[in-house]
Amino acid sequence: MGKFTGKVAVVTGGTSGIGLAAAQQFVKEGAHVFITGRRQSELDAAVKLIGENVTGIQGDVSNLADLDKLYEAVKQEKGHLDILFANAGLGSLLPLGEITEEQYYQTFDVNVKGTIFTVQKALPLFPNNGGSIILTGSTAGSRGMPAFSVYSATKAAIRQLIRSWALDLKGSQIRLNVVSPGNILTPAYDDLFGAELDNVLENMKATTPLGRIGTAEEIADAVMFLASNESSYITGTELFVDGGAAQI
């Protein structure tokens, strides 16, 4: 019997990278998982890969109607929710002087607005005895990074949301925490760095105390911890999974 047998989990941005790895581990540990993604073809591929105890709901977390569709599906199929991993996010590289209004709105709409309403609209589905909500932050929310200021600002906002929400939900037994990855090789890196990816990865290794790039599965392991009873006295905190990169 897995640690999440009988539990219901939602993973936004669950079609690749960290979200997909977490969804796979939730299912392996006995949960039924609802995953979201913006592109139907990638969502279908992820559902097929996970294989069982998974429901795919197409949608964009910055679209409130799509969130309503997601939670109506959870309500109709399972009736409640035990775990929410609000993982959907995006970012792009533009230095100060080149930041555009389009980049600003796209990044804040998905990473901040999307996260706020992903969590808020989920609350009625949580049982009276609590549950676990995990947000995906980033070491970028705590460090200066060239050309990444807009993304970094959204992840700093994620950290502050959790601090306040832990107080807003005091007494509910719902725990809220942030998992903040460091340098993790996911498909998003190809889009960010393109032909420079190999050089970027070497630099990341050189500046990380553990001397290597992390994996999506290592972040998923931390998410499993924060979702489980093993972290029953942890709320309002930020767990860095970064090989030490943001700790020195």
C-alpha positions in Angstrom: 0.0 0.0 0.0 1.4 3.4 -1.0 1.6 6.4 1.2 -1.2 8.1 -0.8 -3.6 5.2 -1.3 -7.1 6.6 -1.6 -5.9 10.2 -1.9 -6.8 12.6 -4.7 -4.2 14.9 -6.1 -4.2 17.8 -8.6 -0.9 18.6 -10.5 -1.0 21.7 -12.7 1.5 21.8 -15.5 1.6 18.0 -15.3 2.6 17.2 -18.9 6.4 17.4 -18.6 9.3 18.0 -16.4 8.7 18.4 -12.6 4.9 18.2 -12.9 5.0 14.9 -14.9 7.5 13.4 -12.5 5.4 14.3 -9.5 2.2 13.0 -11.1 4.0 9.7 -11.8 5.1 9.4 -8.2 1.7 10.2 -6.8 0.2 7.4 -8.9 3.0 5.0 -7.9 2.1 5.8 -4.2 -1.5 5.0 -4.7 -3.2 8.4 -5.5 -5.6 9.3 -8.3 -4.1 12.3 -10.1 -5.7 15.0 -12.2 -3.1 16.7 -14.4 -3.5 19.9 -16.5 -1.7 21.1 -19.5 -2.4 23.8 -22.2 -1.8 21.6 -25.2 -4.1 18.6 -25.7 -1.5 16.5 -27.6 1.0 16.8 -24.8 -1.7 16.1 -22.2 -2.8 13.0 -24.0 0.8 11.8 -24.2 1.3 12.4 -20.4 -1.9 10.5 -19.5 -0.8 7.6 -21.7 2.7 7.6 -20.1 1.3 7.6 -16.5 -1.0 4.8 -17.5 -3.5 4.5 -14.7 -5.3 6.4 -12.0 -4.9 9.7 -14.0 -7.3 12.2 -15.5 -6.1 14.8 -17.9 -7.9 18.2 -18.0 -6.8 20.6 -20.8 -6.6 24.2 -19.7 -4.5 27.3 -18.8 -4.2 28.2 -15.2 -4.4 31.9 -16.0 -7.9 31.3 -17.4 -10.4 31.2 -14.5 -13.0 29.3 -16.6 -10.4 26.6 -17.2 -9.8 26.3 -13.4 -13.5 26.0 -12.8 -13.6 23.2 -15.4 -10.8 21.4 -13.6 -12.3 21.5 -10.2 -15.8 20.6 -11.5 -14.2 17.5 -12.9 -12.5 16.7 -9.6 -15.8 17.2 -7.8 -17.8 15.1 -10.2 -15.3 12.2 -10.4 -13.9 12.1 -6.9 -15.9 14.5 -4.7 -12.9 15.9 -2.8 -9.2 16.9 -3.0 -6.4 16.0 -0.6 -3.3 17.3 -2.4 -2.7 20.2 -4.7 0.6 20.7 -6.4 0.3 24.2 -8.1 3.3 23.7 -10.4 2.3 25.4 -13.7 4.7 28.2 -14.6 6.8 29.8 -17.3 9.6 32.2 -17.9 11.6 33.9 -20.5 15.0 35.7 -20.7 14.9 39.5 -21.3 17.3 42.0 -19.7 16.2 45.3 -18.3 15.8 47.6 -21.3 14.2 44.9 -23.4 11.4 43.8 -21.1 8.0 44.0 -22.9 4.5 44.5 -21.7 3.6 41.1 -23.3 6.3 39.3 -21.3 5.3 41.0 -18.1 1.6 40.0 -18.4 2.2 36.5 -19.7 4.6 35.7 -16.9 2.6 37.3 -14.0 -0.7 36.0 -15.3 0.5 32.4 -15.3 2.9 32.3 -12.4 1.1 34.7 -9.9 -2.5 35.1 -11.0 -2.7 31.5 -12.1 -1.3 30.2 -8.8 -3.5 32.5 -6.7 -6.7 31.2 -8.3 -5.5 27.6 -8.6 -5.3 27.6 -4.8 -8.3 29.7 -4.0 -10.7 27.7 -6.2 -9.4 24.4 -4.8 -10.2 25.2 -1.2 -13.9 24.1 -1.2 -12.8 20.6 -2.2 -10.5 20.0 0.7 -12.0 18.0 3.6 -12.4 19.4 7.1 -9.4 17.4 8.3 -7.0 19.4 6.1 -4.7 18.5 3.3 -1.5 19.7 1.6 -0.9 22.5 -0.9 2.5 22.8 -2.5 3.6 25.6 -4.8 6.6 25.5 -7.2 8.9 28.4 -6.4 12.5 28.8 -7.6 15.9 29.7 -6.4 15.5 32.6 -8.8 13.1 34.1 -6.2 16.0 34.5 -3.8 18.9 35.3 -6.1 19.8 37.9 -8.7 19.9 36.4 -12.2 20.7 38.3 -15.4 17.8 38.8 -17.9 15.5 36.8 -15.6 14.1 39.6 -13.4 10.4 39.3 -14.3 10.4 35.5 -13.7 12.4 36.0 -10.5 9.8 38.5 -9.2 7.0 36.1 -9.8 8.8 33.4 -7.8 9.5 35.9 -4.9 5.7 36.6 -4.9 5.0 32.8 -4.6 7.1 32.7 -1.4 5.2 35.6 0.1 1.8 34.2 -0.8 2.6 31.1 1.2 3.6 33.1 4.3 0.3 35.0 4.3 -1.9 32.0 3.3 -0.5 29.9 6.2 -2.1 32.5 8.5 -5.3 32.9 6.4 -5.9 29.1 6.8 -4.9 28.9 10.4 -7.0 26.2 12.1 -8.0 24.5 8.8 -5.2 21.8 9.1 -4.4 22.6 5.5 -0.6 22.9 5.1 0.9 25.2 2.5 4.6 25.1 1.5 6.9 26.0 -1.4 9.4 23.7 -3.1 12.1 25.7 -4.8 14.1 23.9 -7.4 17.6 25.0 -8.4 19.2 23.9 -11.7 17.0 21.1 -12.9 17.3 19.8 -16.4 13.8 19.8 -17.9 12.4 20.4 -21.5 12.0 24.1 -20.6 15.8 24.6 -20.6 15.8 23.9 -24.4 13.4 26.8 -24.9 15.3 29.1 -22.6 18.9 28.6 -23.7 18.7 27.0 -27.1 22.2 26.5 -28.7 23.9 27.8 -25.6 22.4 25.0 -23.4 25.6 23.0 -23.1 27.7 25.9 -22.0 24.9 27.0 -19.5 24.8 23.6 -18.0 28.5 23.5 -17.5 28.4 26.8 -15.7 25.6 25.7 -13.5 27.5 22.6 -12.5 30.5 24.7 -11.6 28.5 27.0 -9.4 26.6 24.3 -7.6 28.2 22.8 -4.4 27.1 19.2 -5.4 28.7 19.8 -8.8 25.8 18.5 -10.9 22.4 19.4 -12.4 19.4 18.0 -10.5 16.6 15.9 -11.9 12.8 16.4 -12.0 12.5 13.2 -10.0 14.5 14.7 -7.2 12.1 17.6 -7.0 9.2 15.2 -7.1 10.7 13.4 -4.1 10.6 16.6 -2.1 7.0 17.2 -3.2 6.1 13.7 -2.0 7.6 14.6 1.4 5.6 17.9 1.6 2.4 16.2 0.6 2.7 13.3 3.1 2.2 12.9 6.8 6.0 12.9 7.1 5.8 16.7 7.0 2.8 17.0 9.3 4.3 19.8 11.3 5.6 21.9 8.4 3.7 24.8 6.9 4.5 28.2 5.5 8.0 27.2 4.6 10.2 27.1 1.5 12.1 23.9 0.8 15.2 24.4 -1.4 16.1 21.5 -3.6 19.0 23.1 -5.4 22.3 21.2 -4.7 23.2 24.0 -2.4 23.3 26.6 -5.2 21.2 29.2 -3.4 22.7 28.5 0.0 26.2 29.8 -0.4 
